[in-house]
């Protein structure tokens, strides 16, 4: 709880700085993931295992629907859902934890 306006201002500045830092980190992560995707696509690999960390990186095709299935069926019915069902195939990058021995 802020006791004064200066505490409030300090808190707001701290929150804003942390949000900017988070945005920068997310941008860096996105760039690194794009680099990983390009590498795996070039090598035509769907899974690679890191020798140093044991983490498995999976880059596979995943079907994704364009809308919320449950809400659509609830309001329009199963037949309408089947009629308008459109799925797109997207490549997703997944990081799988190493298996414990």
N, C-alpha and C positions, 0 to 999 in steps of 0.2 A: 504494500500500500504506500503510495506516495504521500509524503508529509508536507511537501512544498512544491511550488511550481518548478523550481530548479531540479528537484528530483524527477519530476514528470518529464522535463525537457531532456535530462540525461538518459532516462529510460527510453524515450522515443528515439533519441539519436543512436543508442546502443542497438535497439531493435532494427532500425533502418540499416545500420552498418552490417548487421548479421544477415539481413535479407539480401543485401547487395553481394556479400561474400558467398551466400548460398547460390545466388543466380550465377555468379562467376564460376563456381565449382560445377554446377549443372551444365554450363556451357562447355567447360573443359572435358567433362565426362562424355558429353554428346560427341565432341570432336574425336576423342579417343575411341569411342564405340564405332564411329563411322570409319575410322582407320582400320579397326579390327574387322569390320564387315567387308571392307575392300580387300583386305589381305585374304580372308577366307574365301571370298568370291573368286579372287584371282587364282588361288590354289585349288579351287573346286572342292573344298572341304566342308562337311556339315558339323563335325565335331573335332575339337582339338583339346589336348590335355596339357596344361602347364606343367613343365617338369619341376619347376621350383616350388610352386604352391599346391599342385595337385588339383587345381580347379579345372573343371571341364567347361569349355566354352562351346555352346551349341548355337548354330545359326541355321535354322530350318524354316521351311514353309509352314505357315499356320493359317487356317481358314478363319476369317473374322467376318462377322455379320455387320451390316450397316446400321442396324437398329436394335433396340432392346426387345428380344424375343418374347419374354413373359408379358410385358406391358401390351405389346401388339396383339398377342393371342387373347389376352383378357378383354381387350376392347373390340377386336374384329373377328376372332375365332380362328381355329386351326386351319380351315380351308383357305382363308384369305392369307394367312401366314405362308402356307406352301405356295400359293400363287405368286406372291410378291417377294419370296425369299431370294436375296441376292447376297452371295458371299464373295469376298475378294481374298486372294491369297497374298499374304504379306510375309516377308522374311523377318523373323524375330531373333534377336540376340539374347541368349540366356546364359547365366553363369550358374553352374551347378557345383555345390560344395563337394570337396573331396570325400571319398569313401574312407571310413575308418577301418583300419585293419583289425 
